[in-house]
Amino acid sequence: MALQPWLIGKVNRIENETNDTRRFWIEVPELTSFDFIPGQFVTLDLPIHEKPNKRLRSYSIASWPDGSNIFELVIVLDSGGTGTPYLFNEVKVGTEMSFRGPQGVFTLKESLDEDLILVCTGTGIAPFRSMIHYIKNNNIPHKNIYLIFGCRTKASLLYYQEMSDLQKEIPGFYYIPTLSREQWNGNAGYVHTVYELLCIGNKPAKFYLCGWKGMIDEARTRIADMGYDKKAVNFEIYG
Ligand SMILES: Cc1cc2nc3c(=O)[nH]c(=O)nc-3n(C[C@H](O)[C@H](O)[C@H](O)COP(=O)(O)OP(=O)(O)OC[C@H]3O[C@@H](n4cnc5c(N)ncnc54)[C@H](O)[C@@H]3O)c2cc1C
């Protein structure tokens, strides 16, 4: 496939989501509509290095296709990194950035005829937020959808109220936030125990995993140990 052209994105709005996570809305003035498939990502070319290949950082699109030319990213600050300190400290409303996209194949299959087990940690929720809104807005027939979201504490829950509301609005959608470092009235521990319990008896399911490598490697091993075929597992590794 030919490489996509670089586009200019203009930051349109910025909001803190947690103390180290920020939402960025990016407008693409040269397009009337920025079209993508939920689950895809964009690649930003950030002015952080003279070598082009050291300037590229990819981010899943956290919003859903709505016919507009604005999309949202949700980004966690890695203070030891180069790109996110630039995004958090230098980028303001009105900043222009070169980007390429949409890219990637971490997308839903055409027919959702099995339960979906969506497993993520931190900003790995981004593609799932896009998919869930898309399913709701387009009344896409589906079986049960479980969103298992892991983070450390209540203060680091992303889109908590929104996901809780969606659970009430979408029949068969179950939001299971899981905290690893704080006891609360919800699930505690790691995401892995949650899907292992849900999938006792190996009911037919498709797994989608998104986040950092450690979580994904462990989930892939555990899901295979449960007897699921590799083909039932899709994943997007953030690094
Ligand atoms: C498809 C895809 C989608 C993604 N979506 C998202 C998303 O939606 N939200 C999100 O927050 N992230 C996402 N990411 C991750 C994102 O692309 C970046 O990797 C992340 O933001 C960190 O970038 P950075 O430039 O701040 O860190 P980097 O500069 O890339 O550094 C990363 C880490 O490596 C360490 N490091 C760097 N260089 C060295 C070195 N030479 N030796 C030792 N250690 C080193 C740094 O200390 C740092 O901790 C996604 C990644 C991919 C591939």
The ligand as an ORCA input file, in Angstrom:
! r2SCAN-3c Opt
* xyz 0 1
  C       0.185      1.865     17.473
  C       0.535      2.653     18.734
  C      -0.471      3.384     19.359
  C      -0.148      4.104     20.522
  N      -1.153      4.807     21.133
  C      -0.883      5.500     22.266
  C      -1.941      6.232     22.923
  O      -3.100      6.278     22.458
  N      -1.620      6.905     24.056
  C      -0.342      6.880     24.589
  O      -0.129      7.512     25.633
  N       0.655      6.177     23.986
  C       0.417      5.516     22.840
  N       1.439      4.845     22.208
  C       2.849      4.982     22.723
  C       3.505      6.209     22.076
  O       3.708      5.974     20.690
  C       4.882      6.536     22.674
  O       5.664      5.380     22.664
  C       4.786      7.067     24.090
  O       3.960      8.226     24.113
  C       6.185      7.437     24.670
  O       6.747      8.391     23.830
  P       7.931      9.336     24.316
  O       8.456      9.978     23.084
  O       7.499     10.233     25.429
  O       8.999      8.346     24.887
  P      10.354      7.849     24.140
  O      11.267      8.966     23.872
  O       9.936      7.008     22.974
  O      10.935      6.933     25.275
  C      10.163      5.840     25.826
  C      10.870      5.277     27.050
  O      12.100      4.694     26.645
  C      13.166      5.204     27.411
  N      14.307      5.427     26.519
  C      14.317      6.203     25.416
  N      15.542      6.133     24.816
  C      16.285      5.301     25.570
  C      17.596      4.816     25.482
  N      18.424      5.176     24.495
  N      18.019      3.940     26.431
  C      17.212      3.556     27.421
  N      15.944      3.984     27.565
  C      15.502      4.840     26.648
  C      12.687      6.525     27.989
  O      13.262      6.746     29.282
  C      11.210      6.345     28.086
  O      10.818      5.886     29.349
  C       1.168      4.089     21.060
  C       2.161      3.338     20.417
  C       1.850      2.630     19.269
  C       2.935      1.827     18.609
*
